[in-house]
Amino acid sequence: MRKLAWAALGFAAAAGLAEYILPVGELPYFAAALAILPLAGPLVKDRRRRAGVLLACLGAAAGFLGWWGHYQLKVAPSEALVGETVTITANVHDYVERHDEYERVEVRVTDGAPRGRALLYLYQGSLPELEPGDIIRAEIRVTSAVTRQGERSRTYTSQGQNLLGYIREGTLTVTGRTEHLWLYFPQRLCHRVEALCDSLFPADTAPLVKGLLTGNTIDLQEDTENYTAMRSAGVLHIVAVSGMHMFVLVGFVQLLLGRSRRTSLACLPLIVLFALTAGGKPSVVRAAVMQAMVLLAPALGRESDGPTCLGAALLVLLVPNPMAIGGVGLQLSFACMAGLVFLLPRLMGWMNAHLPMDKRPVAYMAGSVACTLSATAFSTPLAAVYSGQVPLYSVLANLLTLLVVEGVFVAGWVLCAAGAFFSAAAASGAGLVSWAVRWCLWVYRTVAGLPFACLPMASARTWVWLAAVYALFALWYILRRRGHIAIQPDRPVCLSVLLLAGVLALGKLSIRRGEGLVTALDVGQGECVVLADSDSAVVVDCGGSGWSNAGDVAANYLLSIGKTRVDMLVLTHLHADHANGVETLLYRMDVGCLVLPSDGDDSDWMREDILAAAARRDVPVRLVSEATHATVGGIELDLLLPEGEGGSNERGIVALARMGDTRTLVMGDAGKEAELALLRDWAVPDVDILVVGHHGSNSASSPSFLRAAEPETAVISVGYNTYGHPSEAVLDRLDTYCDRTLRTDEQGNVVIGLGGKDLGEDG
């Protein structure tokens, strides 16, 4: 490793320790200790190692000081204003993002709050058509950029957004425009490319093309079916503008012109232009730096050094903002780049020995495949940590579409450039290219629909399997390199598949030990209850405000216990915290039947989208207007409509399930009025498990109801909230009338085994 690589490694390691482990106040002391440590350098006899250790220590000292200084100067002053209402003046940094529930805009604060980048939200009303460079004045309520839902968040600070604020409706005004509009040229150019994509490409393909060219996935995320399919197929990286795009761009030019010093120099301005077209986002900047350094080495007559290029790109991002080390995008991007640096040359060496690489098309395709495999091998563990799943067929999906995606990427660039002058001709070309996009989307949906397309990382056994797979390949590589074995890589592949089959079989065994499982999933402030026996699965509600989509949480859990189908999905009502994950669950799992109230509150505007998703998946919909009995395998369900007087929460479905000798009552958001109606109109039996109504709100769980139901176990599905859930009064009543109370915000997934060993809480 070169000197720059050692220094960068030390800087990044220190920034990572500061971000995740060490207390802020202790960082200067760690920096001082590391600055003194090189004095022990003479103890290292090897001169090259001594220089590396010295540079790594100095880099780490700089990393600790840099992170501490950035926090004190940028983050702490903004955090001191949390909860206050201030009037700020700011320059608009980018165009307004418009979502269903809110709108937001990124700005640079110049007065009224600490100077720097901020993200402003508006939940009521609509923002005007702002452009980068506009000067605005607004009254905002400051909220924390460091914590979210009561937990440490790195989403904003890793991107340099150190202040968050909620705009008070009607207070935002445009007061002028900055004189330095040239600073916002990348954002304006990116916006122009996005507009060309929308005008040239049909509505069903424009979101993917836009994401591919600029990284803007807002429209793609609104297409729940395709976005969910891409995530399950393991191909979302194609719309996260990064090193892959640079590789494709440079590879295409080299395919046309050949590999030479002149070609390398010609690619440099093209890389800069692409970075500007993508809006100068951090992901594309680091990819541009990395690719530029790889090209500059041969152009200047120097040997290309991967670790040095990687270190340079790392420093470019971390020196201005050491807290960027906490960004998921940066970590995944550099994992992919590490794969390209360390694994790609070895794969290319194998291909050179087995393929006719003297032919340019073959070399280009082989390089693309090797690039995908290298990046996937290094990024999969991180992706598993952050997404909670491992796409098992991602290599298949990539191989079937990789060359097509690369063609669409290049064609999209050409068509957008042509569309600025010849819109009709470019639109005709876009119509033809759209068929290639539709092919890719069809492949993604097909691959995502295969059995166990995603391996959920919801249990310890799946993590053990993943670690075993990497250990197997590492051992195979070491032994093969040393000449101890000569077997081909298909052997560790087959062994990995056999281990996976064992993991899946163990998942099925977990539900066959008794009569079934009742699980309240940890979906944050929301509710999703799974009732499962050896043959069937029923899900009651699927919504929440946790870090992950409730539909993904439910699908991953069901797959972890060997379920690939939901026999019945029951929605007690259509509030977002009980139903905002339904679309994702419908697209990830086969659902036998969807049940919801025929006449319920739809103030969150979810009914139409849910019914449309059910229609696209050919899921029968059953609208309940009166008490209904259903049998799903060994699960007996009574769907009751107490219709208590009061708000919409009093008019939802209450589900009473019988599994063997165990009765489970899921109350949804039913309150005291619904409880009274339930006691009046139905003979509520003693229940073994009560999923407490309205997340433990004091508006539910009345003493008379608890006395009648006599639950042995009370389960509260709750997460971080500002409503005071669960109420202390309710907790006291549950302690009086129940043997035990379990909470998803404390235990995580609450898993209760029936008729066999009680699994208790599964955190």
N, C-alpha and C positions, 0 to 999 in steps of 0.2 A: 504494500500500500504506500502511496506517495505521501509527502508531508501534509498536503492540504487535506487528504482523506483522514489522517490521524487527528488533525485539529478539528475537523468537522464532526468526527465520531465523538470526540470528547465534548464538544459544544452540545450536540444533540442529546447525548446521554445525560448531561447535567440538566438541560431543559426538560427532559422527560421526567427525571427524578423530582425536579421542582414542581412540575405540573401535577404529578400523581401521588407523590409520597411525602416529600419534605415540607415542614412548616415554613411559611414565608419569612418569618422573622429570623430564622436560623441560616438563611442562604448566604449572607455576607461572610459568616464564619466558615462555612464550607468552602467558599471561594478563596478565602485567605489560606485555609489549610492546603488546598490544592496548589495555590501559587507557591507555597513553601516546599511542597513535596518534591519538585524537581531538583532540589539541593541534594537529594539522595541519588541523583543520577549516576555518579561514579560507581555506585554499587552494581549497576548493570554493565557488564563487561562488553557486550556486543554494541558497537557504536551505532549501528542502524536502529537496533531496538531502543537504545538509550534516547536517540532523537525522537523516535515515535512516542515513547512514554512521556518525554518532556512536552511535546506538542499536544498530546492528548490531555495532559494535566492542565496546561495553560488554556487549552480550548474549553475544558470543563469549568475552570475558574471563570472564564469569560461568559460561559453559558449560565452559571449561577447568578453572576452579577447582572447579566443582561436580562434574565427573567425577572429578578428582583426589581431592577430599575424600571422595567416596563410596567410591572404591576403597580409600583408606587407612583409613577408619573401618569399612567394612562387609565388604569382600572380603578384604583382606590379612590381617586377624586370623584369618579362617577358613582361608585357604590355608596359614597357618603351622602348622595342626594336621593337614594332610594326611598320612595314613599312621598317625596315632596312634589309639588306642582310648580313648574318654572316656565318662563317664557324664553324661548330660544330663537336665535337667528342662525340660519344654516344654508349651505349651498347644496342643492339636490345633486346627488352623486350618480344616480341611475334612474331608469324609468320605473313607474309605479307597477308593483305586482298586484294583480287583482285575483283574489280567491273567493270561494263561495261565502266563507264566514267573515273574512276580513280583507283589508287592503293594507299594503305596507310600502314604504319607500326608504331607501338608504340615503343618508345625507352626511355632510361634514359640518359639524357644529362650529360656528365662529364666535358666538356670544351667548351668554345666559347659562352656560353649562361648560364643563371641561371640553376644550377643543379636541376634535377628532371625529372619527366615523361613528355614526349612530344609526339605529334602525327604529323607525317610527311606525306604529300600528294605528289603524282606525277600524273599529268594529261596528260603529254605527255611522251610517251615511256613506259618502263616496268622495274620494280624493279627486281634485281637478287633474287635468291632463298635464302633469309636470314633465319637464325635460331636464336632462343633466345641464347644470350651470345656472338653473333658476335659483334665485335667492328667496327664501321663504321665512316667514315668522309664524310661530305657532306656540300655543300653550299646551304643555305635555305633563303627564304624571309619570315620573321616573320609576322604572322597575329594574330589577337586577339583571345584569348580563352574565352573572357568575352562577346563580342558582335558578333552577327551573323545577317547578313542582316539588319544592322543598329539597332538591338534591343538587349536587354540583353539576353544572352544565359547562361544556367546553365549546358548544356549537358556535356561539357568537364571538367570544374572545379569540378563538383560533382563527377567525376571519378578520380580526381587527375591529370588530364592532363592540366597543366597550361601554356603550350606553344604549339602553332600550327605553322607549317611551310610548305611552298611549296618548294620542292626540285628542284633545277635548273638541267635540264636534263644533264646527263653525268657527274655530279660532285660527285655522290655517289661512294665510294670505300670501300671495306672491308679491314681493316688494321690488323686484328687479332681476337683473341677470349679470353674472360675473363677466369681467373683461377677459378672462382667460379660458374661453370656450375650447381652445385647442387641447386643454387637459382632459376633456371628456370625449375626444375623438373616438377612442375604442368603444365606449358605450353607444355612441351614436351609430358607428359603423355596424356594431352587433345588432342594434335595433333595426337597422335597415335590412340586414340579411334575414332577420326573423320575419319582417314584413314581406320580403320577397318570397320566403318559403310559404307563408300563408296565402299569397296571391297566386303563386305558380302551381303549387301542389294541391291535389284534392284533400278534402277535410280528413279523410281516414288515414292519409299517409304524411301529411304536413307535420304533425307532432313529432314523429320519429325522425324525420329529416331535420327538423329544427333542432332537436336534441343532439343529433349526430354532428351537426355543423357548429352549433354554438353552446351546447351544454344546457340550454333552457328546456327543462322538463316539466314545466307547469302544466301545459296542455296534455302532455303524455300521462302525467299522474292523474288527471281527471278522467282519462280512459282507463278505468279500473281493470277491465278485462286484460288489455294488452300489457299494461304496466305490471300487473300481478304475474302474468305469464312470463314476461322478461325476467322478473326477479326470480321466479321459480326455475327458469331455464338457465340462470346464471349468466345473463348477457347484459345486465344493466351497465357494465363498464363501457359499452359502446356509446352511451350518451353522457358519460362523464369525461369531458374533453381532457385528454391526458397524453401520456407517452405513446399509446397505441396510435393515436391520430397522427402524431408527428412521424412515427415509424412508417405508417401507410403513405403519408405525403412524400417523405423523402424516398421511400422505396419505389413509389410510382415514377418519380423523376429519374431515379437511377435505372429503372427498368427501361425508360425511353432513351436516356443519354449514356448509360453505362457508368461504372464506378471509376471516378477520376478526381483529381484535385479540382479541376474546373467545375465538375458537377457539384462537388461539396460546396464550393464558393457560391454557385448559383442557387443552392438550396437555402442559404442563410437568409436572404431577403424574403424568400417565400415563407420561411418559418416565422419571421417577424410579422408579415402580413396576416398569416393565419392567427397568430396570437392576438393581433388587433381585432380581427374579424370576430373572434370568440369573446371579445369584450375585456381582454386583459385579466381574466379570472386567475386566481392563484394557481389552480391546477394546470392551466395552460402555460402560465409563466414558468413554473418549475419544469414542465416538460420541454418548453422551448429552450431553457438554459441547458438542460441535460443534452438535448439533441444538438444544440449549437456547439457545445464543447466536444461532442463526439465527432462532429464534422470539421471543427477547426484543427484538430490534431493532425489528420492527414493533409489538410490544406496548408498547414504551416510546416509540413515535413516532420512531424513528431508522431511517435507511437501513441495510439489511443489507449487511455488507461481508464477502465470502467469505474473503479472505486474513486478516483480523483474527480471524474465527471459527476458521479453521484454526490460526493462531498460538496462540490461547488454548488450544485443545484440546491442542496440542503441548506447551505449557508445563506444563499440568496433569499430564501424564504424565512429562515429563522433569525437572522440578525436584525431585520426591522421589527419582527414580532416573535420573540421566543415562545410565546404561548401558542403559536401555530402548531407546535408539536402535538397538541391535544386534538387536532382536527382529524376526523376519520378519513376524510378525503386525502390529506397529506400522507397519513400512515399507509393507506391502501395503495396510493400512487407510488410511494417509495418501495413498498413491498414488491409491486410489479416491476419497478425499475431494477431492484436488486435481482429479481429473477432474470431479467434481460442481461444483467451484467455477469452473473455467476453461472447460470444454467444454460442460457442461450448458446454460448460458444460451444459447449459440449454437445448439445443437440445438433447444432449445425455441423460439428465434426462428424457425428454419426451419419447424418444425411449426406455429407460429402462423400462418405465411403460407400453408401448404398444407393444413391440416386444420381442421375445424370445432371449434375449441377452446372455443367457448362452451358446448358440451355437456359436462357433468361426466364422464360415463363415458369419452368420447373423450379428454378432457384427462387423466384419471387413467391410462388405458392408454398414451397417448402419453408422459406423464411417466415411467412405469415403464420403457418401452423406451429413452427417452433417457437415463435414469439408468444402465441396464445398459451401454449403449454407451459412455457417458462414463467410467464406472469401469473398464471393460475396456480402453479405449484407453490409460489411464494406468498400469494395473497389469500389463499383459502383459509388458513387458520384465523387471520384477522377478520375476514368476512364472516366466519362462523361466530366469532365473539360478538360482533356488532349486529348481525342480522338474525342470529339464533338458528341458522339453518345452513346446510351445505347442499348446493345443487349437485345431484349425483350425475346428471347428464349434461353438465355445462360444456364439456369437451365436445360431445356430440352436436349440441346446438351451435357451438362456435364453428365446428368443422363444416356443417351443412350450410352455414350462412356467411362465413368469414369473408370469402372472396366477393360475395354479392354485396355485403356491407361496405367493403372497401371500394367497390365500383360505385355504389350509391354515394359514398362520401366524396369521391373525386367528381362524379357527375353533378352532384348537388352544388359543389363549389363552382363548376363551370356554368351551370344553368343560372345560378344567382348572379354571377358576373354578367352573363348575357342578358338576363332578365332586366337589368338596369337600363338596357338600351333597346332590346328587341323582345318585348314582353310576350307577344303572340307566339313567336317561334320557340322561346324558352318554355312557355306553358305546354306546347305540344311535346317537347322533349321531356318535361316533367311528368306528363301523362304516361309516357313509356317507362320512365324510371320508376314510377309508382307501382308498376306490376312487380318489379324486383323487391320493392319495400313490402308489398303484400305477401310475397313469397316468404320473406323473413318473418313477418308477423305470424303467418300460418305455421311455420316451423316452430316458433317459440310457443305458440298455443298448444301444438301437438306434443312437443317435448314436455311441456309443463303438465300435460294431461296423462303422461305415463305413470304407472304405479310407482310410488315413492320417488317422485321427481326430486323432492327435497328431503334430505335427512335432517330431522329436527334435532337441535342440540339441547334438548329439554331434559336430559338425564345424564348421570355420570358415565353410564356405559357407552354413550355415543362419543363422549370426549375421550374415553379410554381407547375406543376404536380408532379415532382420528390420530391420536398420538401413536398408536401401534402401527398405523399405515406409514407415517413418516419415519418411525424407527426402522421398519422393515426396509424401506427404500434406502435409508441412510446406511444401514448395515450392508445391504446388497452392494451399494456403490463402493463402500470402503473395501469390502472383501474382493470385489471384482477388480478394483484399481490396484490392489496389492497382489493380484494374481492367485488368490486362494480359491476362487470359484470362477467358472466360465459360463454360468447359466444366463439365460436371456431374461429381460425384465418382465416377461409374461408370467414368470413364476411368482414374484411378489404381488403382481396384479391379481392373479387367481387367489392367492392366499388372502389378500385384502377383501375380495368379494366373499369368500367363505366366512371371514370374520364378521362382515356386515350382515350376512344371513343369520349368524348367531345372535347379533345384536337385535335384529328385528324379531327373531323368535322369542328372545327374552322379554321384549316389549309386550308380546301377546300373552306370555305367561303371567305377567303382572296383573292381568285382569281375570285370569282363570283360577286364581287362588281362592276366590270366594264367589259371592253372588254378583259382585260388580263393584263399581266405583262411583262415588259422588264427588265431584271436583268443582270447587269455586276457583276460577283462574284469576291470577293477578293481572288485571287489565287497568290498573290505576283506579281513578274515580269512575267506576262503571260496574257492569255486571256481565258475567258469562259463566253459566253453570253447565257442566257436562255430566250427564247420567249415562253410564255405560255398563253393559254386561258383556258376556263372552260373545254374543251374537249381534248386539244392536247398540246404537248410540243416539241419544237425544241431547240437543243443545238448547238451553233456555236462555235467550238474550245473547247478544254479541256486540258489546260496545264498551267504550272506555276512553280515558284520556291519558293512558300510560305512554311510555316511550315508544312502544311498538303498537301497530294496528291490532285491535282486538281480534280481527279475523285471522291474522297471522298467528297470534298467540294460540287461538283455538285450534287451528289446523295443525300447528306444530305439536301441540299436546296430543291431539287425537292420533296423529301419525306415530308418536312415541309409544303409544299403547297398542299399536297395531291396527288402528282404524283408518280405513281409506274412504269411508262413507258415513255421512250423517243421515240417519233414517228420518229424523224429524227435527226441524229447526223452529222453535216457538219464540215469538217475540211478544213479551208482555205488553209493550207499547212502543211507540216510535220516537222516543227521545234519543238524542245522539249518544248519551252515555249508556244506552242499552241496545243500540242498533247501528252505530256508525262503522262497525266491522263486518256487517252482513254481506255487503257486496264482495269483499275480499274472500270471505269464507265460501260464498257461492262459487267463485271462480277457482278456488283452490281445492275444494272437495266436492264429491258427488253428494247431492242432497236429495233425499227421497220426497220430502214435502215441506213446504213453508207455511207456517200458521201464524196469523196475526189478527188483531181485533178488526172487525168489519167497520167499526165507527170509533176511531180514536184520534187523539190529538196528533197533528202533523205539523206542529209549529217549527220543527227543524227541517222541514221540506225534504223528507227522506223517502216517503212512500213511493213516489213515482220512480225514483232511481232503483229502489229495491225491487219493485215489481218488474221493471225493465230488465234488470239483471236476471231475475228468476225466469223471465220469458226467454231470454237468450240462452239460458242453460237448460231449458225445457223442464223446469222444476214446477210441479203442481203447487198451486197456491190455495190455501183453505182459509177463508175469512170466517171468523167465529163471532157469532152474535148472541149465543146462548151457551149455557153449560154443555160441554162436550166430553165424551169419553173416548179414549183411543188406546189401542194396544200396539206396542212396538216391540216385537220379540218378547222378551221376558219382562218388559217394562209396561206397567199399567199407568195411564195418565188420565187425570181428571183436570180439564181446563175450565176454570170457574171464572165468572164475571160478576163480582160482588156489586159493582155499580153503586158505590157509596156517594153521598152528596159531597160536593166540593169541586176541587180542581181536576185537571186531566189525570193526575196520578191516581185518583180514586176510581178510574174507569178502565183499568187495564186488566189483563189476564193474570190470574193466580194459578200456578201449576202445582198439583198434588200428584206426586209420583210414588208408585209402589214397586219395589224391587225385592222379591222374596218377602221377608218379614219386616223390611225396613220401609218406613214412610218418610218422604222428603217433601217439604212444602217450600216452594219458591214464591216469594211475595212480590217480586218486582219492586215498583215504587209505591205499592199500596200503603195507604196511611190508616189512621184510626177509624175514619168513616167507612172505608172499605172493610176493615176488620170487623166492625159492628155488623155490616151487611153480611159478611161471611158467617158470623156466628148466628145471625138471625135466619138466614135462608138455607144454610147447609150445616149438617152436623159435623163440625170439624173434629176429626179424630185426634187422639194423641199422636204426635209426630216424633220421629226419632231425630230428624235433622230439620232445622228451620234456617232457611236463607233469609236473613232479617230484612224487613222491608225498608226501602228508601235509604240504604247504606247506613243504617243506624241513626237516622234522623229522629228527633224527639216527636215528630209528627206521626210516628208509627210505633209499633210494639207496645201497645197499651197493656196495663196489668191484667185486665179482664181477658184479653186475647191470649197472652202468655199463660195465664192460669188455665185456660181451656185447652190450649195446644199441648202444654207440658212437654216442650222439646228437651231431649237429652243433650243435644249439641246445637248451639247457635253459631251460624257462620255469617260474618259481616263482610260483604264485598265492598271495599272502600280503598281510596288512595288519597294522595295529597289533594286538599280542597280548602276553600275559604268559607265553607258553610258550617263548620263546626261538627262535621260528621266524623266518627260517631259521637252522639251526645253522651255526656257523663251520666245523665239520668237514665238513658237507655241501657248503658253498660251496667249500672246498678241494678236495674230491673232484671236484666239477663242473668246477672250473678245470683239473683234471688230465685228465679224460676228455672234456670238451666244448670246442668252439671258442669258444662264448660262452654267457653266462648272463644272462637277462633276468628282471626282477622287476616285478610289478604295483605293489608299494608304492613303487617308485622311478620307473618309466616310465609308470605309469597303464595304460591299455589297451595290451597288447602285440599288435600286428597284424603278421603275417608273410604277405607275398604269395608265392604259389607259381607257379612256371613263368613268372614275369615279373619286373617290378621289385619288389625286396624293400622293403616299406613300413616295415620296422624297427619302432621303438617309436612309438606314437601316444599321447602324454600328454594 
